[in-house]
Each structure stands twice: as C-alpha cells, then as structure tokens.
C-alpha cells in the first residue's frame, strides 16, 4: 500500500525546494542582523510570517521526498536509521555551532576589551554556572538567542520515522492529528521547558510541527492536488485579500497614520501575533504565500534553472551547512555593525558580504560533494 | 583597485557613523515629570551611602525576562545594571532578573518572598499589569494582589518600584488597559512605593510619531531591542533620581 503511494512521488529533484530554501536561509541571515535596512527585502516586513515558516515547511516537504523512496526500496528500518543518522548530524552541527558562537563572543571580547560583550557572554548563561550550561546545551535545554531553530528541527525530525509510514498511508489523518496537536498546544499553552528554568522553547515544537507536517503531507499529496484547481479562483481571491490585509497591518507598524486606521475591535482580534506557537495568522499568511507560489512556479518552470539563481539553489542544496554558517555570520555581522554604530553603509556591507560568504561555502560544499561522488562512482 | 575600494568602503563606514545610534539615543526620551517615581528610595540611598552597594530584584513576566530582545543582554534588567554602573561609578550594582514569561500578579506574589529573600535586595522593580489586563483579571482582585505582593516583599527589607504596562498594539487594543494603569498608580500612592510610568512614557513616544516598529516586536506585544534598552536606560535615571546619592553629582539629563 505504502509502496504504491510512494511510487507516485517523483524521483526528479524539485528545484523549487532548493531555490526557496536558499532564499529562506538568506532571509534568516538578514533578519538576524538587528536593525538591518536590508531586511526590507525579506518577507517579514510585508506580512505576518517570515523565513522560519518557509524553512520548516520545506524541511517537512523534503523529508518526505528524501526518505519515502528509501523506505519503499529498502524498508522502514533502513529509512528510519538514515533519518536518525541525519538527526545525529543535525545535533553535531548544533553543538559545533554552539561552540563556535560562544568562541566568537569570547574572541571578540578578549580582543577588543569590550566590557559590554563580556557581560553579554555572561548573560548568555555561561557566566554563573558554565558546567551546568554545557550540560544543558548538550541536552538542548540551553539555547542562546538565534540558536533555537536547529533544536526545533532536531525534535521534529527525531519523531519523523515513527510517522513516515502513517504519513504515506493516511496523509490526511496525519494532517488532522497535526492540526489537533497544534490547536491543543495553543489552547492549553503547552511548551517544553528549558534552561534557565523559567525559559521555554522560543520555537515550540508542539506548535511548529504543524508547519512541518503540512509540508510533509503536501509532498505526499502533491501528485493528486489537481482537485485544488477547481477552487483556484475563490482561493486566490481569498488569499490575495488576506495578503493585502497582512501587508496593511505589517506596514502599520511603520506608519502611525496607517496604524490609527485600524479599529480597536480588529486589533483586539489579531494581537498578539505569537511566534513561539506560530499564531494562526502567521500560518495562514504562509499558506497564502505558498498557494501563489504553487500557481506561479510549476516544478518545471524554466527560470528555476537560470544561472543567475544558482547561488540560491546551491545554498538550498546544502541547507544545514549554510544555516550554520549564516547563524555564525549573523553574530559577526551584529558585532561589526555595532562597531560602526549601525551606519547604513555597514548594514549594507555586512549583509551582502555575509551572503557572499554563505554562497562561497555552498559552492565549496558542492565541489566536495562532486569530488567524493566521483571517487565513490 | 579592489583593495582601494575596500579601504574606501571602510573609511566611509567610519565617517558615516552613528547615524542610527545617535538617532536611537535621541529617540529614547521621556519628560522629567514622567521619570519621577513619586517616592524617594531611602533604603537604597542608605545602602549606596554606607555600603556603596545597590541590589535590585527585577520581578515580572516576559518583559523582564527579555522575550523579544535579540540578546538577553538587551533585556531591561541587564540594561538597568549597565546604565547604573555607568551613572553610579564606585557603587557595586547588582540586578537579579526574576522575570518568568506569561506570569501574572498572582504567580508573582506566590514567589515574591523566596525571590526577594534570596537576593537581599534594596529595591524590587515589579513589572506587572500587562498579563492581568490581557487576562481580564478583575480590577479589585488585581489591586489586592499588588498590595499583597508589596506587603510580603517590604517585610523583607526592600522598597518597591512598580513598572506599569507597556504601550503596544496588543495592550492598547484592550478596552480597559488604562484602568489597570490607574489602579497601579493608586496602589503606588496608597502604599508609598515608586511608580515607573512605562505606559505613559511609551505612549508619548507613539504620540510623538514614533512607529511601533521602532520599539515593539512583530508580535505586537513584546518590546524589541530598542524598547528594552531604552526602558532600562530611563529606569536607571528614575532610580538615580530617587536614590540621589549625596556623593554623586551626576545630573541625569533626560530630554524633554
């Protein structure tokens, strides 16, 4: 049964996934540099959702693409083992990133004698009880700022082998269960605990799983989504209106004259737009964007192969490495930017330099992969 | 060629400086009247004078914890310490962050005794009101909890500064957020404790034309880096005013 379903999932690489995941990685980097003027180029300022939704959704989608065929060919055991090996790689990457992150702060603070940075170092939670902090970091309980996306991904993927067979057989049931867990999490305010004790997960896995599994279910159903096109017009109209509404609200944060036009009764319904539990407004906003991307960008669209867009695709192909490089560089960018008092020029330079370095890493990763594939072949 | 443009770029970056941060400094403002806590902080003054020491417990919820700031060092308690270190040279300043996201006056009263005892503070800054307003806690119950918290804490030695609600879309949209701010002012007066008028200070920012994006995160509820840093800075000026250590001649100059 599962075999039949999985046969329908195409074996060709879907370039859209690489391209948009690359784009999400660039956006995450740019948005992680505080007060960055370049972030006007990212989705964040034009609506409720941001690059995190794109990244998590595509992660769910690609997880199905990557592991369902493996399960069909080599059985569940083999696929599960591969997924858990991937989880281990993510974990190793996270720990490496954690160490590099702390080392960067330590290096800068000793080099520049910047008292504020040393204080930041202590405030990251290392100062009072470094041994405990190390233990909690290893357990994923202690996640300094900006190091909280990978732990989310680790948790989501760790449970994925258990759900993969169910997903391939009853995708709609998985979607329903996922939505139910999401609704319950929001309603009962469930979250996992962290370190220090009063901290919770900034990206609550029990809520964010809904984005991941929506992506996964869409990957399973992708060959049979033709029925959606019967509703193309009404859905497009609704999605368009919703995107306009979201853009209006998001721009109102920048222009008080727009803000004053929003009636209290509307504001009371929409705020707060929670990120920890992916507020439903954020999720719908992402879905509206995804709907238009599906209409506008078919998997065989010619522009997906443009050379000009190759840097994006390369970054998307090596998402784990590039995510780590980007997070590390966002901190460097923040430090450089602070050194130049956040001048406009330094914002532009660090943003574009950061993207150039991420891209260089992606090309290097491709080069290594080609070399080792040749050797193996 | 490349090297020259790099050097040129670096030079320009240095010469073009501070546009953002100077602007941020100018934006972080409050009138002198708004920074007045309304009550002197005698215990803190004595401690600063005699022991050159000031210990502050920051009690509260997510604002205190620093949810929404890109770095825990930007949360207002950490900023309060950095600013007090600067404007009270020679004084050993400690600020203990006791913010727990999502908590309400109820839950904070529960842990007041333990948290205050643990740190032997001279000042408790109690950031409260927002979650009570969002959860529609009845006003009389809210007032009773405030009184209870102040009574429990004060028995252990420190003086109180109540920090009222933040002026952000999620709070402004409530039908009666100003009632909660009013109750806090009344309780502060009745109990002779300080009141840090965060709500009024931030409302003045907004009314002066500062957009929400400058000081609020995209969720419409929590303070961002600028908001946190600025509140920390203004609070340090308020506390300095109320402590007025005699040996310090530094006059805070908040802009009007």
Interface residues (C-beta under 8 A of the other chain):
Chain A: X32 X34 X35 X44 X48 X50 X116 X119 X120 X123 X124 X125 X144 X145 X146 X189 X198 X199 X200 X250 X252 X253 X254 X255 X256 X259 X264 X267 X268 X270 X271 X272 X273 X274 X275 X279 X334 X340 X341 X342 X343 X344 X345 X346 X349
Chain B: X9 X12 X13 X14 X16 X17 X18 X19 X20 X21 X22 X24 X65 X69 X70 X71 X72 X73 X78 X82 X99 X100 X101 X102 X168 X169 X170 X172 X173 X174 X175 X206 X209 X210 X211 X212 X213 X216 X218 X219 X220 X221 X222 X225 X226
